[in-house]
Amino acid sequence: MADVKVTRNDAESRYELHVSDETHHGTLAGYASFEQGTGRVRFTATEIDPAFRGQGLGDTLASEALADVAQRGDTIIPLCPFIAAHLQQNEVAGAIVEWPGDTPLDSATQGESPE
């Protein structure tokens, strides 16, 4: 059974997924790139090495990265389609999400006009 670890690499602006098993020893299997702003994290891309695809590792990476951002109290902006789909299909405790394209008009309740 593989040991899977997700870590935040601020120097590279990405969350990294490393796999260790009998053939891989801490191998970088994928990453989710982000841009850190003041109180906001914009996820821009997610990549899983072809050798590791089809094992659910992308979901593990997304889940742990999003949970870390939520725990830090930052707002998640899912520009990456994979991260956006993960957020739509899975609840992330404490997550604050700002969907791309949100405007005051988009977030106004029915019958209310934005100012």
TAMOGI-V441332 format. One line per field, one symbol per residue. phi: phi as a letter, one per 30 degrees, with the letter a starting at -180 (. if undefined). A space follows every 10 residues. Layout:
phi->???
//
This chain:
phi->.dccbcbccd dchacccccb adcbciddcl abdbcccdib bcdcabbbee dcdicidddd ededdddddd ddiddccddd edddddddcb dceidcccde jdbeddcdde iccdc
//
